[in-house]
Amino acid sequence: MTQRITILGSTGSIGKSTLDVLARHPGRYEVFALTAATQVDLMLAQCHAFRPRLAVMASEAHGRQLAERLAAEGLDIEVRWGAEALVQAASQAEVDVVMAAIVGAAGLAPCLAAARSGKRLLLANKEALVVGGALFIEAVREGGATLLPIDSEHSAIFQSLPEDRSSWSRRIDHILLTASGGPFRERDPASLAAITPAQACAHPNFSMGRKISVDSATMMNKALEVIEARWLFDLRPEQIKVVIHPQQIIHSMVQFKDASIIAQLGTPDMRVPIAYGLSWPERIESGAAALDFSRLAQLTFSPADAPEQRARFPGLQLAWEALRAPEGTTTVLNAANEVAVDAFLSERIRFDQIHQVNLAVMESVQPEAPAHLEDLLALDARARAAAARRVQGIQA
């Protein structure tokens, strides 16, 4: 039976990789809706290639531009725009699968809508769990959704665990999330202030968006993954560890209570976890190259909490601090980081000041346990305002 899919964020790297996998299985999947922020040209090309029923743009201006161009080229595709249209695309009754690949807190509302509608939810937007936390997990349970991780590290953990979730707590000792260390894993911590946006966006293994590239360079991306793992696998903070593995061949590992370790290996290609999420519990062809062990020179590992790495990546430790703090603190951390990274990319603060902003906002914004989406959004806005004031203070 053909599965209908909505891709939230189809013009980003995850969205494009998802479409690449879908194109390899034309009889198995049908694209129902595509959504994007501003890339009208690419959305137009995707509409030509996949003929969705619905295309959604973030703003009215971009939506009207897309609608005009689709009409001019004779494509009968409905176009909507705005936050409510994203929610509708994620929760439409005809949709079976939702790929959630919108970067940042903007993806939270449609993710919650998909969860409450009982979809198979392929989660590439880690902020849904970092910001949503317990509220998001409750929506998954209430809606009867199937939540499958798409981040390569979390997919690796999921693939290493038995299918019977009820046995996880009895079997898991801890998990090990691997990290590339980004472009600065061996850089002198004293030189971090001089890093430019171009340098921070030059990831050694992947071509990614600017925000996630900076997060990889600061290892805040890994901090957010630690928080995500806590909710995905129902773990205590102390059960989550990070190890630096520059080759990114082992995507993550589970150590069980008998001291045995199961790891998932493969070439660094996001189409692998995407294909697994689409087909689980089966497996389908992803388009990724198979791992050639004869060409592997070495696999190296180093502790992410070593003193020299703590000096390079102080933001990583904020993950465990936020998880042990009052509920909502992870929302505050995520909001502060989005503001700080934007300020760095626009050259209003230095690279090393991203952490200063994040730490200051975590210490100054005291959250109350959010009970509704509106509470999360209000807390997010409060943290962003505090981060903006901190950025202004640094500039002054």
HELIX and SHEET records of a PDB file:
HELIX    1   1 SER A   13  ALA A   23  1                                  11    
HELIX    2   2 VAL A   40  PHE A   50  1                                  11    
HELIX    3   3 GLU A   60  ALA A   72  1                                  13    
HELIX    4   4 ALA A   83  SER A   91  1                                   9    
HELIX    5   5 ALA A  105  GLY A  107  5                                   3    
HELIX    6   6 LEU A  108  ARG A  116  1                                   9    
HELIX    7   7 GLU A  127  GLY A  143  1                                  17    
HELIX    8   8 SER A  152  SER A  160  1                                   9    
HELIX    9   9 ARG A  165  SER A  167  5                                   3    
HELIX   10  10 TRP A  168  ARG A  171  1                                   4    
HELIX   11  11 GLY A  182  PHE A  184  5                                   3    
HELIX   12  12 PRO A  189  ALA A  194  5                                   6    
HELIX   13  13 PRO A  197  ALA A  200  1                                   4    
HELIX   14  14 ARG A  210  THR A  218  1                                   9    
HELIX   15  15 MET A  220  LEU A  232  1                                  13    
HELIX   16  16 PRO A  237  GLN A  239  5                                   3    
HELIX   17  17 ARG A  271  SER A  279  1                                   9    
HELIX   18  18 PHE A  293  ARG A  295  5                                   3    
HELIX   19  19 PRO A  307  ARG A  312  1                                   6    
HELIX   20  20 PRO A  314  GLN A  317  5                                   4    
HELIX   21  21 LEU A  318  ARG A  324  1                                   7    
HELIX   22  22 THR A  329  LEU A  345  1                                  17    
HELIX   23  23 GLN A  353  SER A  364  1                                  12    
HELIX   24  24 LEU A  373  GLN A  395  1                                  23    
SHEET    1   A 7 GLU A  78  TRP A  81  0                                        
SHEET    2   A 7 LEU A  54  MET A  57  1                                        
SHEET    3   A 7 TYR A  29  ALA A  36  1                                        
SHEET    4   A 7 GLN A   3  LEU A   8  1                                        
SHEET    5   A 7 VAL A  97  ALA A 100  1                                        
SHEET    6   A 7 ARG A 120  LEU A 123  1                                        
SHEET    7   A 7 THR A 146  PRO A 149  1                                        
SHEET    1   B 5 ILE A 261  LEU A 265  0                                        
SHEET    2   B 5 ILE A 250  PHE A 256 -1                                        
SHEET    3   B 5 ILE A 172  ALA A 179 -1                                        
SHEET    4   B 5 ILE A 240  ILE A 244  1                                        
SHEET    5   B 5 SER A 302  PRO A 303 -1                                        
END                                                                             
